[in-house]
């Protein structure tokens, strides 16, 4: 599946379950392992698990493949590996502590906040 289509499917799935502070980081120049990282916040264990499950369902419905899922048991941080994209669904304290945005962004312009962005920007 084209990375842009996969990104739209993932972001749509997260927005559908009211994921917060969705960020997409383009990692094509940083690593050969994957092209995008998506980070999203869920308010509770239940919501993070629901967000991750919805991503998996929507990707499969669109013809994509889910490589693996980690962290569903605790729900504090659920990682969904989609091959070219890795989705991190985290509770606020975990997201703040690990600060993946800073780890993966080389400059502030390398990432873009999707909250409030128009559909054309995605």
Secondary structure as a PSIPRED ss2 file (coil, helix, strand):
# PSIPRED VFORMAT (PSIPRED V4.0)

   1 X C   1.000  0.000  0.000
   2 X C   1.000  0.000  0.000
   3 X H   0.000  1.000  0.000
   4 X H   0.000  1.000  0.000
   5 X H   0.000  1.000  0.000
   6 X H   0.000  1.000  0.000
   7 X H   0.000  1.000  0.000
   8 X H   0.000  1.000  0.000
   9 X H   0.000  1.000  0.000
  10 X H   0.000  1.000  0.000
  11 X H   0.000  1.000  0.000
  12 X H   0.000  1.000  0.000
  13 X H   0.000  1.000  0.000
  14 X H   0.000  1.000  0.000
  15 X H   0.000  1.000  0.000
  16 X H   0.000  1.000  0.000
  17 X C   1.000  0.000  0.000
  18 X C   1.000  0.000  0.000
  19 X C   1.000  0.000  0.000
  20 X E   0.000  0.000  1.000
  21 X E   0.000  0.000  1.000
  22 X E   0.000  0.000  1.000
  23 X E   0.000  0.000  1.000
  24 X E   0.000  0.000  1.000
  25 X E   0.000  0.000  1.000
  26 X E   0.000  0.000  1.000
  27 X C   1.000  0.000  0.000
  28 X C   1.000  0.000  0.000
  29 X C   1.000  0.000  0.000
  30 X C   1.000  0.000  0.000
  31 X C   1.000  0.000  0.000
  32 X C   1.000  0.000  0.000
  33 X C   1.000  0.000  0.000
  34 X C   1.000  0.000  0.000
  35 X C   1.000  0.000  0.000
  36 X E   0.000  0.000  1.000
  37 X E   0.000  0.000  1.000
  38 X E   0.000  0.000  1.000
  39 X E   0.000  0.000  1.000
  40 X E   0.000  0.000  1.000
  41 X E   0.000  0.000  1.000
  42 X C   1.000  0.000  0.000
  43 X C   1.000  0.000  0.000
  44 X C   1.000  0.000  0.000
  45 X H   0.000  1.000  0.000
  46 X H   0.000  1.000  0.000
  47 X H   0.000  1.000  0.000
  48 X H   0.000  1.000  0.000
  49 X H   0.000  1.000  0.000
  50 X H   0.000  1.000  0.000
  51 X H   0.000  1.000  0.000
  52 X H   0.000  1.000  0.000
  53 X H   0.000  1.000  0.000
  54 X H   0.000  1.000  0.000
  55 X H   0.000  1.000  0.000
  56 X H   0.000  1.000  0.000
  57 X H   0.000  1.000  0.000
  58 X H   0.000  1.000  0.000
  59 X H   0.000  1.000  0.000
  60 X H   0.000  1.000  0.000
  61 X H   0.000  1.000  0.000
  62 X C   1.000  0.000  0.000
  63 X C   1.000  0.000  0.000
  64 X C   1.000  0.000  0.000
  65 X C   1.000  0.000  0.000
  66 X C   1.000  0.000  0.000
  67 X C   1.000  0.000  0.000
  68 X E   0.000  0.000  1.000
  69 X E   0.000  0.000  1.000
  70 X E   0.000  0.000  1.000
  71 X C   1.000  0.000  0.000
  72 X C   1.000  0.000  0.000
  73 X C   1.000  0.000  0.000
  74 X C   1.000  0.000  0.000
  75 X C   1.000  0.000  0.000
  76 X C   1.000  0.000  0.000
  77 X E   0.000  0.000  1.000
  78 X E   0.000  0.000  1.000
  79 X E   0.000  0.000  1.000
  80 X E   0.000  0.000  1.000
  81 X E   0.000  0.000  1.000
  82 X C   1.000  0.000  0.000
  83 X C   1.000  0.000  0.000
  84 X C   1.000  0.000  0.000
  85 X E   0.000  0.000  1.000
  86 X E   0.000  0.000  1.000
  87 X E   0.000  0.000  1.000
  88 X E   0.000  0.000  1.000
  89 X E   0.000  0.000  1.000
  90 X E   0.000  0.000  1.000
  91 X C   1.000  0.000  0.000
  92 X H   0.000  1.000  0.000
  93 X H   0.000  1.000  0.000
  94 X H   0.000  1.000  0.000
  95 X H   0.000  1.000  0.000
  96 X H   0.000  1.000  0.000
  97 X H   0.000  1.000  0.000
  98 X H   0.000  1.000  0.000
  99 X C   1.000  0.000  0.000
 100 X H   0.000  1.000  0.000
 101 X H   0.000  1.000  0.000
 102 X H   0.000  1.000  0.000
 103 X H   0.000  1.000  0.000
 104 X H   0.000  1.000  0.000
 105 X C   1.000  0.000  0.000
 106 X C   1.000  0.000  0.000
 107 X C   1.000  0.000  0.000
 108 X H   0.000  1.000  0.000
 109 X H   0.000  1.000  0.000
 110 X H   0.000  1.000  0.000
 111 X E   0.000  0.000  1.000
 112 X E   0.000  0.000  1.000
 113 X E   0.000  0.000  1.000
 114 X C   1.000  0.000  0.000
 115 X C   1.000  0.000  0.000
 116 X C   1.000  0.000  0.000
 117 X C   1.000  0.000  0.000
 118 X C   1.000  0.000  0.000
 119 X H   0.000  1.000  0.000
 120 X H   0.000  1.000  0.000
 121 X H   0.000  1.000  0.000
 122 X C   1.000  0.000  0.000
